[in-house]
Amino acid sequence: MPPYKYATLAVHAGQHPDPLTGAVNVPVYLSSTFELTGIGADRGWDYSRAGNPTRDRLETALTALEGGASGHAFASGMAAISALVAMLRAGDHVVCSRDVYAGTVRLFDRIVSGYGIEIEYVDTSNLACVEAAIKPNTKLVHIETPSNPLMVLTDIAGVARIAHARGVEVSVDNTFMSPVLQSPIELGADIVMHSTTKYLNGHSDGLGGALIGTTPEHKERFLLVQKAAGAVMSPFECFLVLRGIRTLPLRIQQHEENGRAVAHFLSTHPKVSKLAYPGLKTHPQYDLALCQQKGFGSMMSFELKSRDEAERFLKAIKIFLNAESLGGVESLASHSGTTTHGSVSEEVRRSMGINEGRIRLSVGIEDKDDLIADLDQALAAV
Ligand SMILES: Cc1ncc(COP(=O)(O)O)c(C=O)c1O
């Protein structure tokens, strides 16, 4: 495609009309297998685990949005992270942000480390820690920025500089920002990962994940993992994500506007403490957010005094829903200690700074005045 601007790419990359019928939407190819044209000859597809025309379209769109060389769609974000580490070998070492999504920690600690792969969690917001953690057998630095739920940023370009000098690749979980607000590949990352379940789909009606690579080796490796391990995204889910992508820039604009307004409201509320939102000038990494991100997004978290207060708040909200996940059109609130970080021990949670009263918000695209009024009445009930 020519170098179109972002909103045009979102509508058109991978989404040209169907050559057979002219349908302006990508058809959902619900076919597990494809007729061959001869022995070892096909029309581009032979079996849907290896490749499917609807999935191809989504993978083209994701590649364009992240500015990569190839995109690969998986059954969930976790399946994408599994694929990311599937080609590592016993004896390899991975440096990972300490503050990652707890599901990533569960996968690494309870499954991946059983294969003899060593995972080391470090504070990647401190580049000296990243530098010190890289060893001769380090193969990957995996970072999540901003982190969940404390919204701590990692300097992607800084990490890439350090890792590349030692011959190590960098992958970035870009789920919280979406490709609209952060371009890790432009900043030097080698691989971008998404839970498409979140902003890319945007409507909380499907699970999915993606990896976007930058080299022919990534393409070969991720195609092999798709075909060999098989946790691929279904054609229907691919369609849903393709449809979501068409409105992604518009949705993000509204998420962003609402996020800023809600954060501003919460920042002055007497019952709220330790509000974490990179768009506040009081955020310790506000300057990094300004230069690394194209906006501040709509994820934030804050503390109430206790678990009881958190419970009262979650019972009182009316528009915000008490639910895990993020990035959908509807606003969600969740108790971090028992949802995203429920699998982490209380001691570890406390050491991470996630206390019993910590609430995470995913601010949706409803009217911002209604959202603020909802939070106001719920905080009054605390
Ligand atoms: C930052 C991040 N990465 C990965 C995942 C996992 O994605 P999925 O739930 O699609 O498997 C999540 C899920 O919440 C997430 O928030």
PDBQT file of the ligand as one rigid body, heavy atoms in Angstrom, charges set to zero:
ROOT
HETATM    1  C1  LIG A 401      -1.262  -6.579  28.708  1.00  0.00    +0.000 C 
HETATM    2  C2  LIG A 401      -1.886  -7.913  28.433  1.00  0.00    +0.000 A 
HETATM    3  N1  LIG A 401      -1.189  -8.829  27.730  1.00  0.00    +0.000 NA
HETATM    4  C3  LIG A 401      -1.717 -10.041  27.465  1.00  0.00    +0.000 A 
HETATM    5  C4  LIG A 401      -2.965 -10.403  27.907  1.00  0.00    +0.000 A 
HETATM    6  C5  LIG A 401      -3.515 -11.764  27.593  1.00  0.00    +0.000 C 
HETATM    7  O1  LIG A 401      -4.438 -11.679  26.563  1.00  0.00    +0.000 OA
HETATM    8  P1  LIG A 401      -5.682 -12.692  26.360  1.00  0.00    +0.000 P 
HETATM    9  O2  LIG A 401      -6.601 -12.487  27.520  1.00  0.00    +0.000 OA
HETATM   10  O3  LIG A 401      -6.243 -12.273  25.041  1.00  0.00    +0.000 OA
HETATM   11  O4  LIG A 401      -5.115 -14.068  26.330  1.00  0.00    +0.000 OA
HETATM   12  C6  LIG A 401      -3.710  -9.493  28.643  1.00  0.00    +0.000 A 
HETATM   13  C7  LIG A 401      -5.053  -9.851  29.135  1.00  0.00    +0.000 C 
HETATM   14  O5  LIG A 401      -5.646  -9.186  29.943  1.00  0.00    +0.000 OA
HETATM   15  C8  LIG A 401      -3.155  -8.216  28.910  1.00  0.00    +0.000 A 
HETATM   16  O6  LIG A 401      -3.832  -7.289  29.623  1.00  0.00    +0.000 OA
ENDROOT
TORSDOF 0
